[in-house]
């Protein structure tokens, strides 16, 4: 790895051999964060963040969701074993390039939009870069799986199709 603070599990973007953000032109990327306060749902699609996430995915909007410690629970942030869902809130991050997409009917009215949305000009924090990378990774994964590739650990393989012609020398 090339970064002086080597992380053995490759969890840091700076530890990647190929940094996507250094290669791509992301000057026009914009994003908005939506969040729900202390929502406890038994069914996943009753959750406003998860249902909004699935609707955005269905319309090919680049997005990602995550759980974050609620206010007053910051001391438990290091303890990932805390199973109490009330100690966390969920966030939906939506990314786009150019004009903001029409999210009417996609994002639940139960979600609160962060009044400040971000853009490349206002700076791309490490947190935002990580979430954008996760959203792009999920998009690539869905695309490969829809084209018949299979997941093998962290790799994707294309199963052999006997109907394909073999190349003879």
Biotite code that builds the C-alpha atoms (Angstrom):
import biotite.structure as struc

atoms = struc.array([
    struc.Atom([0.000, 0.000, 0.000], chain_id="A", res_id=1, res_name="UNK", atom_name="CA", element="C"),
    struc.Atom([1.157, 3.509, -0.652], chain_id="A", res_id=2, res_name="UNK", atom_name="CA", element="C"),
    struc.Atom([-0.187, 5.463, 2.310], chain_id="A", res_id=3, res_name="UNK", atom_name="CA", element="C"),
    struc.Atom([2.160, 6.031, 5.288], chain_id="A", res_id=4, res_name="UNK", atom_name="CA", element="C"),
    struc.Atom([-0.595, 5.061, 7.764], chain_id="A", res_id=5, res_name="UNK", atom_name="CA", element="C"),
    struc.Atom([-1.048, 1.528, 6.450], chain_id="A", res_id=6, res_name="UNK", atom_name="CA", element="C"),
    struc.Atom([-4.456, 0.031, 7.279], chain_id="A", res_id=7, res_name="UNK", atom_name="CA", element="C"),
    struc.Atom([-4.303, -3.732, 6.842], chain_id="A", res_id=8, res_name="UNK", atom_name="CA", element="C"),
    struc.Atom([-7.925, -4.195, 5.848], chain_id="A", res_id=9, res_name="UNK", atom_name="CA", element="C"),
    struc.Atom([-7.772, -1.539, 3.099], chain_id="A", res_id=10, res_name="UNK", atom_name="CA", element="C"),
    struc.Atom([-10.549, 0.475, 4.736], chain_id="A", res_id=11, res_name="UNK", atom_name="CA", element="C"),
    struc.Atom([-9.009, 3.828, 3.819], chain_id="A", res_id=12, res_name="UNK", atom_name="CA", element="C"),
    struc.Atom([-9.458, 5.264, 0.334], chain_id="A", res_id=13, res_name="UNK", atom_name="CA", element="C"),
    struc.Atom([-5.912, 6.578, 0.460], chain_id="A", res_id=14, res_name="UNK", atom_name="CA", element="C"),
    struc.Atom([-4.693, 2.985, 0.841], chain_id="A", res_id=15, res_name="UNK", atom_name="CA", element="C"),
    struc.Atom([-6.066, 1.937, -2.524], chain_id="A", res_id=16, res_name="UNK", atom_name="CA", element="C"),
    struc.Atom([-3.632, 1.375, -5.378], chain_id="A", res_id=17, res_name="UNK", atom_name="CA", element="C"),
    struc.Atom([-6.020, 3.161, -7.715], chain_id="A", res_id=18, res_name="UNK", atom_name="CA", element="C"),
    struc.Atom([-7.832, 6.061, -6.160], chain_id="A", res_id=19, res_name="UNK", atom_name="CA", element="C"),
    struc.Atom([-11.039, 6.549, -8.130], chain_id="A", res_id=20, res_name="UNK", atom_name="CA", element="C"),
    struc.Atom([-11.323, 10.155, -7.023], chain_id="A", res_id=21, res_name="UNK", atom_name="CA", element="C"),
    struc.Atom([-7.917, 11.025, -8.427], chain_id="A", res_id=22, res_name="UNK", atom_name="CA", element="C"),
    struc.Atom([-8.848, 9.541, -11.812], chain_id="A", res_id=23, res_name="UNK", atom_name="CA", element="C"),
    struc.Atom([-12.390, 10.803, -12.320], chain_id="A", res_id=24, res_name="UNK", atom_name="CA", element="C"),
    struc.Atom([-13.618, 14.297, -13.043], chain_id="A", res_id=25, res_name="UNK", atom_name="CA", element="C"),
    struc.Atom([-15.986, 14.857, -10.141], chain_id="A", res_id=26, res_name="UNK", atom_name="CA", element="C"),
    struc.Atom([-16.178, 18.639, -10.309], chain_id="A", res_id=27, res_name="UNK", atom_name="CA", element="C"),
    struc.Atom([-19.935, 18.634, -10.882], chain_id="A", res_id=28, res_name="UNK", atom_name="CA", element="C"),
    struc.Atom([-20.901, 16.086, -8.230], chain_id="A", res_id=29, res_name="UNK", atom_name="CA", element="C"),
    struc.Atom([-23.520, 17.227, -5.716], chain_id="A", res_id=30, res_name="UNK", atom_name="CA", element="C"),
    struc.Atom([-25.273, 15.535, -2.823], chain_id="A", res_id=31, res_name="UNK", atom_name="CA", element="C"),
    struc.Atom([-27.934, 15.895, -0.189], chain_id="A", res_id=32, res_name="UNK", atom_name="CA", element="C"),
    struc.Atom([-28.355, 14.103, 3.133], chain_id="A", res_id=33, res_name="UNK", atom_name="CA", element="C"),
    struc.Atom([-31.739, 13.030, 4.489], chain_id="A", res_id=34, res_name="UNK", atom_name="CA", element="C"),
    struc.Atom([-32.236, 11.592, 7.956], chain_id="A", res_id=35, res_name="UNK", atom_name="CA", element="C"),
    struc.Atom([-34.885, 10.100, 10.201], chain_id="A", res_id=36, res_name="UNK", atom_name="CA", element="C"),
    struc.Atom([-34.850, 10.476, 13.958], chain_id="A", res_id=37, res_name="UNK", atom_name="CA", element="C"),
    struc.Atom([-35.337, 7.332, 16.066], chain_id="A", res_id=38, res_name="UNK", atom_name="CA", element="C"),
    struc.Atom([-37.505, 5.323, 13.721], chain_id="A", res_id=39, res_name="UNK", atom_name="CA", element="C"),
    struc.Atom([-38.042, 1.733, 14.812], chain_id="A", res_id=40, res_name="UNK", atom_name="CA", element="C"),
    struc.Atom([-39.767, -0.431, 12.220], chain_id="A", res_id=41, res_name="UNK", atom_name="CA", element="C"),
    struc.Atom([-40.342, -4.167, 12.225], chain_id="A", res_id=42, res_name="UNK", atom_name="CA", element="C"),
    struc.Atom([-40.622, -4.467, 8.449], chain_id="A", res_id=43, res_name="UNK", atom_name="CA", element="C"),
    struc.Atom([-37.683, -3.048, 6.442], chain_id="A", res_id=44, res_name="UNK", atom_name="CA", element="C"),
    struc.Atom([-39.929, -1.409, 3.840], chain_id="A", res_id=45, res_name="UNK", atom_name="CA", element="C"),
    struc.Atom([-41.797, 0.426, 6.605], chain_id="A", res_id=46, res_name="UNK", atom_name="CA", element="C"),
    struc.Atom([-38.557, 2.235, 7.406], chain_id="A", res_id=47, res_name="UNK", atom_name="CA", element="C"),
    struc.Atom([-38.613, 5.637, 5.625], chain_id="A", res_id=48, res_name="UNK", atom_name="CA", element="C"),
    struc.Atom([-34.863, 5.581, 4.899], chain_id="A", res_id=49, res_name="UNK", atom_name="CA", element="C"),
    struc.Atom([-34.808, 2.045, 3.504], chain_id="A", res_id=50, res_name="UNK", atom_name="CA", element="C"),
    struc.Atom([-37.984, 2.492, 1.455], chain_id="A", res_id=51, res_name="UNK", atom_name="CA", element="C"),
    struc.Atom([-36.649, 5.781, 0.031], chain_id="A", res_id=52, res_name="UNK", atom_name="CA", element="C"),
    struc.Atom([-33.332, 4.062, -0.709], chain_id="A", res_id=53, res_name="UNK", atom_name="CA", element="C"),
    struc.Atom([-35.051, 1.256, -2.638], chain_id="A", res_id=54, res_name="UNK", atom_name="CA", element="C"),
    struc.Atom([-37.191, 3.742, -4.614], chain_id="A", res_id=55, res_name="UNK", atom_name="CA", element="C"),
    struc.Atom([-34.117, 5.781, -5.554], chain_id="A", res_id=56, res_name="UNK", atom_name="CA", element="C"),
    struc.Atom([-32.288, 2.631, -6.654], chain_id="A", res_id=57, res_name="UNK", atom_name="CA", element="C"),
    struc.Atom([-35.269, 1.589, -8.772], chain_id="A", res_id=58, res_name="UNK", atom_name="CA", element="C"),
    struc.Atom([-35.037, 4.896, -10.674], chain_id="A", res_id=59, res_name="UNK", atom_name="CA", element="C"),
    struc.Atom([-31.222, 4.679, -11.052], chain_id="A", res_id=60, res_name="UNK", atom_name="CA", element="C"),
    struc.Atom([-30.429, 7.484, -8.634], chain_id="A", res_id=61, res_name="UNK", atom_name="CA", element="C"),
    struc.Atom([-27.026, 7.078, -7.023], chain_id="A", res_id=62, res_name="UNK", atom_name="CA", element="C"),
    struc.Atom([-27.570, 6.791, -3.273], chain_id="A", res_id=63, res_name="UNK", atom_name="CA", element="C"),
    struc.Atom([-26.423, 5.076, -0.103], chain_id="A", res_id=64, res_name="UNK", atom_name="CA", element="C"),
    struc.Atom([-27.748, 4.735, 3.444], chain_id="A", res_id=65, res_name="UNK", atom_name="CA", element="C"),
    struc.Atom([-25.972, 4.321, 6.755], chain_id="A", res_id=66, res_name="UNK", atom_name="CA", element="C"),
    struc.Atom([-26.575, 4.188, 10.505], chain_id="A", res_id=67, res_name="UNK", atom_name="CA", element="C"),
    struc.Atom([-24.960, 6.825, 12.696], chain_id="A", res_id=68, res_name="UNK", atom_name="CA", element="C"),
    struc.Atom([-24.929, 7.291, 16.448], chain_id="A", res_id=69, res_name="UNK", atom_name="CA", element="C"),
    struc.Atom([-27.749, 9.513, 17.683], chain_id="A", res_id=70, res_name="UNK", atom_name="CA", element="C"),
    struc.Atom([-26.991, 12.726, 19.550], chain_id="A", res_id=71, res_name="UNK", atom_name="CA", element="C"),
    struc.Atom([-25.910, 11.889, 23.082], chain_id="A", res_id=72, res_name="UNK", atom_name="CA", element="C"),
    struc.Atom([-24.710, 8.449, 22.007], chain_id="A", res_id=73, res_name="UNK", atom_name="CA", element="C"),
    struc.Atom([-21.308, 9.533, 20.706], chain_id="A", res_id=74, res_name="UNK", atom_name="CA", element="C"),
    struc.Atom([-19.562, 7.742, 23.582], chain_id="A", res_id=75, res_name="UNK", atom_name="CA", element="C"),
    struc.Atom([-20.932, 4.441, 22.216], chain_id="A", res_id=76, res_name="UNK", atom_name="CA", element="C"),
    struc.Atom([-19.641, 5.139, 18.734], chain_id="A", res_id=77, res_name="UNK", atom_name="CA", element="C"),
    struc.Atom([-16.650, 2.848, 19.189], chain_id="A", res_id=78, res_name="UNK", atom_name="CA", element="C"),
    struc.Atom([-18.872, 0.010, 20.413], chain_id="A", res_id=79, res_name="UNK", atom_name="CA", element="C"),
    struc.Atom([-20.296, -1.470, 17.213], chain_id="A", res_id=80, res_name="UNK", atom_name="CA", element="C"),
    struc.Atom([-21.847, -4.359, 19.167], chain_id="A", res_id=81, res_name="UNK", atom_name="CA", element="C"),
    struc.Atom([-24.584, -2.081, 20.537], chain_id="A", res_id=82, res_name="UNK", atom_name="CA", element="C"),
    struc.Atom([-27.709, -3.698, 19.113], chain_id="A", res_id=83, res_name="UNK", atom_name="CA", element="C"),
    struc.Atom([-30.142, -1.085, 20.419], chain_id="A", res_id=84, res_name="UNK", atom_name="CA", element="C"),
    struc.Atom([-31.481, 0.491, 17.234], chain_id="A", res_id=85, res_name="UNK", atom_name="CA", element="C"),
    struc.Atom([-32.807, 3.480, 19.167], chain_id="A", res_id=86, res_name="UNK", atom_name="CA", element="C"),
    struc.Atom([-29.194, 4.541, 19.763], chain_id="A", res_id=87, res_name="UNK", atom_name="CA", element="C"),
    struc.Atom([-28.797, 5.121, 16.031], chain_id="A", res_id=88, res_name="UNK", atom_name="CA", element="C"),
    struc.Atom([-30.454, 7.143, 13.336], chain_id="A", res_id=89, res_name="UNK", atom_name="CA", element="C"),
    struc.Atom([-30.369, 6.318, 9.650], chain_id="A", res_id=90, res_name="UNK", atom_name="CA", element="C"),
    struc.Atom([-29.255, 8.640, 6.891], chain_id="A", res_id=91, res_name="UNK", atom_name="CA", element="C"),
    struc.Atom([-29.895, 8.548, 3.167], chain_id="A", res_id=92, res_name="UNK", atom_name="CA", element="C"),
    struc.Atom([-27.303, 10.253, 0.968], chain_id="A", res_id=93, res_name="UNK", atom_name="CA", element="C"),
    struc.Atom([-28.312, 11.055, -2.618], chain_id="A", res_id=94, res_name="UNK", atom_name="CA", element="C"),
    struc.Atom([-25.661, 11.953, -5.220], chain_id="A", res_id=95, res_name="UNK", atom_name="CA", element="C"),
    struc.Atom([-26.121, 13.476, -8.657], chain_id="A", res_id=96, res_name="UNK", atom_name="CA", element="C"),
    struc.Atom([-24.212, 15.222, -11.395], chain_id="A", res_id=97, res_name="UNK", atom_name="CA", element="C"),
    struc.Atom([-25.561, 18.451, -12.864], chain_id="A", res_id=98, res_name="UNK", atom_name="CA", element="C"),
    struc.Atom([-29.167, 19.337, -12.034], chain_id="A", res_id=99, res_name="UNK", atom_name="CA", element="C"),
    struc.Atom([-30.775, 17.996, -8.868], chain_id="A", res_id=100, res_name="UNK", atom_name="CA", element="C"),
    struc.Atom([-33.098, 15.078, -9.634], chain_id="A", res_id=101, res_name="UNK", atom_name="CA", element="C"),
    struc.Atom([-36.786, 15.311, -8.809], chain_id="A", res_id=102, res_name="UNK", atom_name="CA", element="C"),
    struc.Atom([-37.071, 13.295, -5.607], chain_id="A", res_id=103, res_name="UNK", atom_name="CA", element="C"),
    struc.Atom([-40.831, 13.843, -5.240], chain_id="A", res_id=104, res_name="UNK", atom_name="CA", element="C"),
    struc.Atom([-42.442, 10.502, -4.515], chain_id="A", res_id=105, res_name="UNK", atom_name="CA", element="C"),
    struc.Atom([-39.064, 8.858, -3.992], chain_id="A", res_id=106, res_name="UNK", atom_name="CA", element="C"),
    struc.Atom([-37.920, 10.294, -0.674], chain_id="A", res_id=107, res_name="UNK", atom_name="CA", element="C"),
    struc.Atom([-40.355, 9.769, 2.186], chain_id="A", res_id=108, res_name="UNK", atom_name="CA", element="C"),
    struc.Atom([-41.998, 12.814, 3.739], chain_id="A", res_id=109, res_name="UNK", atom_name="CA", element="C"),
    struc.Atom([-40.894, 11.400, 7.120], chain_id="A", res_id=110, res_name="UNK", atom_name="CA", element="C"),
    struc.Atom([-37.280, 12.214, 6.246], chain_id="A", res_id=111, res_name="UNK", atom_name="CA", element="C"),
    struc.Atom([-35.712, 15.554, 7.047], chain_id="A", res_id=112, res_name="UNK", atom_name="CA", element="C"),
    struc.Atom([-33.430, 17.060, 4.420], chain_id="A", res_id=113, res_name="UNK", atom_name="CA", element="C"),
    struc.Atom([-30.199, 18.549, 5.648], chain_id="A", res_id=114, res_name="UNK", atom_name="CA", element="C"),
    struc.Atom([-30.588, 22.287, 4.909], chain_id="A", res_id=115, res_name="UNK", atom_name="CA", element="C"),
    struc.Atom([-27.053, 22.422, 3.561], chain_id="A", res_id=116, res_name="UNK", atom_name="CA", element="C"),
    struc.Atom([-26.464, 20.220, 0.570], chain_id="A", res_id=117, res_name="UNK", atom_name="CA", element="C"),
    struc.Atom([-22.982, 19.705, -0.711], chain_id="A", res_id=118, res_name="UNK", atom_name="CA", element="C"),
    struc.Atom([-21.150, 20.170, -3.936], chain_id="A", res_id=119, res_name="UNK", atom_name="CA", element="C"),
    struc.Atom([-17.614, 19.717, -5.150], chain_id="A", res_id=120, res_name="UNK", atom_name="CA", element="C"),
    struc.Atom([-17.054, 23.473, -4.860], chain_id="A", res_id=121, res_name="UNK", atom_name="CA", element="C"),
    struc.Atom([-17.856, 23.435, -1.127], chain_id="A", res_id=122, res_name="UNK", atom_name="CA", element="C"),
    struc.Atom([-15.431, 20.582, -0.570], chain_id="A", res_id=123, res_name="UNK", atom_name="CA", element="C"),
    struc.Atom([-15.672, 16.821, -0.547], chain_id="A", res_id=124, res_name="UNK", atom_name="CA", element="C"),
    struc.Atom([-15.053, 15.574, 2.981], chain_id="A", res_id=125, res_name="UNK", atom_name="CA", element="C"),
    struc.Atom([-13.543, 12.164, 3.625], chain_id="A", res_id=126, res_name="UNK", atom_name="CA", element="C"),
    struc.Atom([-16.911, 11.002, 4.983], chain_id="A", res_id=127, res_name="UNK", atom_name="CA", element="C"),
    struc.Atom([-18.676, 12.080, 1.794], chain_id="A", res_id=128, res_name="UNK", atom_name="CA", element="C"),
    struc.Atom([-15.989, 10.529, -0.436], chain_id="A", res_id=129, res_name="UNK", atom_name="CA", element="C"),
    struc.Atom([-16.354, 7.243, 1.420], chain_id="A", res_id=130, res_name="UNK", atom_name="CA", element="C"),
    struc.Atom([-20.143, 7.252, 1.012], chain_id="A", res_id=131, res_name="UNK", atom_name="CA", element="C"),
    struc.Atom([-19.875, 8.181, -2.676], chain_id="A", res_id=132, res_name="UNK", atom_name="CA", element="C"),
    struc.Atom([-17.400, 5.333, -3.190], chain_id="A", res_id=133, res_name="UNK", atom_name="CA", element="C"),
    struc.Atom([-19.794, 2.939, -1.428], chain_id="A", res_id=134, res_name="UNK", atom_name="CA", element="C"),
    struc.Atom([-22.705, 4.110, -3.616], chain_id="A", res_id=135, res_name="UNK", atom_name="CA", element="C"),
    struc.Atom([-20.607, 3.641, -6.775], chain_id="A", res_id=136, res_name="UNK", atom_name="CA", element="C"),
    struc.Atom([-19.437, 0.219, -5.594], chain_id="A", res_id=137, res_name="UNK", atom_name="CA", element="C"),
    struc.Atom([-23.055, -0.843, -4.988], chain_id="A", res_id=138, res_name="UNK", atom_name="CA", element="C"),
    struc.Atom([-24.021, 0.415, -8.463], chain_id="A", res_id=139, res_name="UNK", atom_name="CA", element="C"),
    struc.Atom([-21.220, -1.576, -10.117], chain_id="A", res_id=140, res_name="UNK", atom_name="CA", element="C"),
    struc.Atom([-22.093, -4.667, -8.072], chain_id="A", res_id=141, res_name="UNK", atom_name="CA", element="C"),
    struc.Atom([-25.789, -4.499, -9.054], chain_id="A", res_id=142, res_name="UNK", atom_name="CA", element="C"),
    struc.Atom([-24.819, -4.024, -12.704], chain_id="A", res_id=143, res_name="UNK", atom_name="CA", element="C"),
    struc.Atom([-22.489, -7.038, -12.728], chain_id="A", res_id=144, res_name="UNK", atom_name="CA", element="C"),
    struc.Atom([-24.991, -9.273, -10.928], chain_id="A", res_id=145, res_name="UNK", atom_name="CA", element="C"),
    struc.Atom([-27.742, -8.262, -13.373], chain_id="A", res_id=146, res_name="UNK", atom_name="CA", element="C"),
    struc.Atom([-25.468, -9.308, -16.266], chain_id="A", res_id=147, res_name="UNK", atom_name="CA", element="C"),
    struc.Atom([-25.003, -12.830, -14.944], chain_id="A", res_id=148, res_name="UNK", atom_name="CA", element="C"),
    struc.Atom([-21.748, -12.436, -13.049], chain_id="A", res_id=149, res_name="UNK", atom_name="CA", element="C"),
    struc.Atom([-21.399, -14.295, -9.753], chain_id="A", res_id=150, res_name="UNK", atom_name="CA", element="C"),
    struc.Atom([-19.849, -13.027, -6.572], chain_id="A", res_id=151, res_name="UNK", atom_name="CA", element="C"),
    struc.Atom([-16.872, -15.017, -5.308], chain_id="A", res_id=152, res_name="UNK", atom_name="CA", element="C"),
    struc.Atom([-15.689, -13.365, -2.102], chain_id="A", res_id=153, res_name="UNK", atom_name="CA", element="C"),
    struc.Atom([-14.835, -9.808, -3.028], chain_id="A", res_id=154, res_name="UNK", atom_name="CA", element="C"),
    struc.Atom([-14.417, -10.709, -6.704], chain_id="A", res_id=155, res_name="UNK", atom_name="CA", element="C"),
    struc.Atom([-16.893, -11.148, -9.541], chain_id="A", res_id=156, res_name="UNK", atom_name="CA", element="C"),
    struc.Atom([-16.596, -13.986, -12.037], chain_id="A", res_id=157, res_name="UNK", atom_name="CA", element="C"),
    struc.Atom([-18.480, -14.700, -15.207], chain_id="A", res_id=158, res_name="UNK", atom_name="CA", element="C"),
    struc.Atom([-19.689, -18.299, -15.230], chain_id="A", res_id=159, res_name="UNK", atom_name="CA", element="C"),
    struc.Atom([-18.696, -20.412, -18.187], chain_id="A", res_id=160, res_name="UNK", atom_name="CA", element="C"),
    struc.Atom([-21.385, -20.609, -20.826], chain_id="A", res_id=161, res_name="UNK", atom_name="CA", element="C"),
    struc.Atom([-20.999, -23.745, -22.968], chain_id="A", res_id=162, res_name="UNK", atom_name="CA", element="C"),
    struc.Atom([-22.982, -22.116, -25.777], chain_id="A", res_id=163, res_name="UNK", atom_name="CA", element="C"),
    struc.Atom([-20.189, -19.570, -26.285], chain_id="A", res_id=164, res_name="UNK", atom_name="CA", element="C"),
    struc.Atom([-17.736, -20.414, -29.038], chain_id="A", res_id=165, res_name="UNK", atom_name="CA", element="C"),
    struc.Atom([-14.276, -21.295, -27.851], chain_id="A", res_id=166, res_name="UNK", atom_name="CA", element="C"),
    struc.Atom([-11.324, -19.625, -29.486], chain_id="A", res_id=167, res_name="UNK", atom_name="CA", element="C"),
    struc.Atom([-9.140, -22.120, -31.346], chain_id="A", res_id=168, res_name="UNK", atom_name="CA", element="C"),
    struc.Atom([-5.577, -21.509, -32.299], chain_id="A", res_id=169, res_name="UNK", atom_name="CA", element="C"),
])
